[in-house]
Amino acid sequence: MDTGRLKTIVILILLCVNLAFGGILISEKLGTAEGNAQQRSELRSVMANLGIDIAESRIPAGSVMLRRSVPRQHDAEEKLVKALLGDAAGQDQGGNIWYYENDNGWAWCRGGGSFEIMLKAGGGSLEERLQAGGIRAKREADRYICYAGSDEVFNCRFTISQRSGSIYLSGRFLLGVPTEGEGVDCTDVATLLLRFCDLIREAGGVFSRVEEITGGYVLNVTVSGMELSPVWQMQTDGGVWYMDLSALRLVTVPA
């Protein structure tokens, strides 16, 4: 047999093997998709038997979320103050509190991310100045909601109002770069969802329809600093609830 024909046969054999493996992978992917759809359908039926309506599209996908630590960074606070007020000397008030002031206004920055800022003078778009100061947030009406990466930090919010002709901002911000920590396994969606519903009812909550479930974080103040804990936010026809996914308990988030 000549060398060219032998090479052709070898190539055909390899092609058939690749096609076979490709078929197996496609079959596995289809099987996984069908399995996930079946699980969602079954979970919706279980919820319906408990008197709770939830669309299959509202059931979260399983994932692993990370706990994150957020060290307080004084230079990050100074960057935000400078973006909003301009150059302003900071004064250490003790108790992890810093105060800044100049002709454009003043700012109080406290441990745990809480702050108050009064802007007496304008200077371009407020959103652009916040972004330049290191704030990643989305505006909803008269308040901003902070983000860690692509995830909302549900208790990290601040409001905007007018006071004596000036702009007053107050609430909680998230500055600095969160460091990645241990993973929290959220792949067993059925167990987490049923536990969530049990906790709400044990707390006296009454609802019959789940409108949305969103994964995100809450910011907690610890002895060593601040920590982002993964949570689910469940919006229902009876209210909005939050469950800490690592401790499996309800947590309170100010409205």
Solvent accessible surface area in square Angstrom, and as a share of the most:
residue,aa,sasa,rsa
1,M,161,0.72
2,D,93,0.48
3,T,91,0.53
4,G,45,0.43
5,R,152,0.56
6,L,93,0.46
7,K,125,0.53
8,T,73,0.42
9,I,63,0.32
10,V,69,0.40
11,I,109,0.55
12,L,95,0.47
13,I,100,0.51
14,L,101,0.50
15,L,91,0.46
16,C,81,0.49
17,V,63,0.36
18,N,98,0.50
19,L,119,0.59
20,A,59,0.46
21,F,127,0.53
22,G,27,0.26
23,G,38,0.36
24,I,94,0.48
25,L,102,0.51
26,I,107,0.54
27,S,68,0.44
28,E,101,0.45
29,K,145,0.61
30,L,104,0.52
31,G,37,0.36
32,T,83,0.48
33,A,58,0.45
34,E,120,0.54
35,G,30,0.29
36,N,72,0.37
37,A,54,0.42
38,Q,101,0.45
39,Q,119,0.53
40,R,64,0.23
41,S,47,0.30
42,E,90,0.41
43,L,15,0.07
44,R,101,0.37
45,S,62,0.40
46,V,64,0.37
47,M,0,0.00
48,A,61,0.47
49,N,132,0.68
50,L,82,0.41
51,G,48,0.46
52,I,1,0.01
53,D,68,0.35
54,I,1,0.01
55,A,42,0.33
56,E,61,0.27
57,S,95,0.61
58,R,100,0.37
59,I,7,0.04
60,P,23,0.15
61,A,74,0.58
62,G,40,0.38
63,S,53,0.34
64,V,90,0.52
65,M,25,0.11
66,L,48,0.24
67,R,49,0.18
68,R,48,0.18
69,S,54,0.35
70,V,1,0.01
71,P,59,0.37
72,R,69,0.25
73,Q,68,0.30
74,H,58,0.26
75,D,101,0.52
76,A,16,0.12
77,E,6,0.03
78,E,75,0.34
79,K,115,0.49
80,L,1,0.01
81,V,3,0.01
82,K,122,0.52
83,A,28,0.22
84,L,4,0.02
85,L,3,0.02
86,G,26,0.25
87,D,113,0.58
88,A,25,0.19
89,A,80,0.62
90,G,31,0.30
91,Q,97,0.43
92,D,95,0.49
93,Q,81,0.36
94,G,37,0.36
95,G,75,0.72
96,N,86,0.44
97,I,48,0.24
98,W,61,0.21
99,Y,32,0.12
100,Y,2,0.01
101,E,88,0.39
102,N,39,0.20
103,D,138,0.71
104,N,57,0.29
105,G,1,0.01
106,W,54,0.19
107,A,0,0.00
108,W,75,0.26
109,C,0,0.00
110,R,73,0.27
111,G,28,0.27
112,G,9,0.09
113,G,6,0.05
114,S,39,0.25
115,F,6,0.02
116,E,45,0.20
117,I,1,0.00
118,M,25,0.11
119,L,3,0.02
120,K,117,0.50
121,A,47,0.37
122,G,68,0.66
123,G,56,0.54
124,G,65,0.63
125,S,47,0.30
126,L,23,0.12
127,E,73,0.33
128,E,116,0.52
129,R,33,0.12
130,L,8,0.04
131,Q,133,0.59
132,A,65,0.50
133,G,1,0.01
134,G,34,0.33
135,I,8,0.04
136,R,136,0.50
137,A,39,0.30
138,K,91,0.38
139,R,117,0.43
140,E,67,0.30
141,A,92,0.71
142,D,83,0.43
143,R,66,0.24
144,Y,5,0.02
145,I,3,0.02
146,C,1,0.01
147,Y,48,0.18
148,A,3,0.02
149,G,43,0.42
150,S,103,0.67
151,D,44,0.23
152,E,28,0.13
153,V,0,0.00
154,F,0,0.00
155,N,25,0.13
156,C,0,0.00
157,R,35,0.13
158,F,2,0.01
159,T,65,0.38
160,I,25,0.13
161,S,53,0.34
162,Q,133,0.59
163,R,122,0.45
164,S,124,0.80
165,G,73,0.70
166,S,12,0.08
167,I,47,0.24
168,Y,16,0.06
169,L,1,0.00
170,S,27,0.17
171,G,30,0.29
172,R,47,0.17
173,F,7,0.03
174,L,13,0.07
175,L,15,0.08
176,G,25,0.24
177,V,114,0.66
178,P,30,0.19
179,T,67,0.39
180,E,127,0.57
181,G,41,0.39
182,E,122,0.55
183,G,44,0.42
184,V,13,0.08
185,D,99,0.51
186,C,2,0.01
187,T,75,0.43
188,D,81,0.42
189,V,19,0.11
190,A,42,0.32
191,T,77,0.45
192,L,13,0.07
193,L,0,0.00
194,L,54,0.27
195,R,88,0.32
196,F,0,0.00
197,C,3,0.02
198,D,71,0.37
199,L,19,0.10
200,I,0,0.00
201,R,102,0.37
202,E,125,0.56
203,A,64,0.50
204,G,59,0.56
205,G,10,0.10
206,V,127,0.73
207,F,13,0.06
208,S,58,0.37
209,R,106,0.39
210,V,4,0.02
211,E,70,0.32
212,E,58,0.26
213,I,16,0.08
214,T,49,0.28
215,G,30,0.28
216,G,0,0.00
217,Y,6,0.02
218,V,5,0.03
219,L,3,0.01
220,N,51,0.26
221,V,93,0.53
222,T,56,0.33
223,V,164,0.94
224,S,115,0.74
225,G,23,0.22
226,M,21,0.09
227,E,44,0.20
228,L,0,0.00
229,S,0,0.00
230,P,0,0.00
231,V,0,0.00
232,W,9,0.03
233,Q,20,0.09
234,M,0,0.00
235,Q,63,0.28
236,T,10,0.06
237,D,63,0.33
238,G,41,0.40
239,G,31,0.30
240,V,78,0.45
241,W,58,0.20
242,Y,18,0.07
243,M,0,0.00
244,D,6,0.03
245,L,7,0.03
246,S,48,0.31
247,A,54,0.42
248,L,66,0.33
249,R,123,0.45
250,L,45,0.23
251,V,25,0.15
252,T,131,0.76
253,V,18,0.10
254,P,96,0.60
255,A,128,0.99
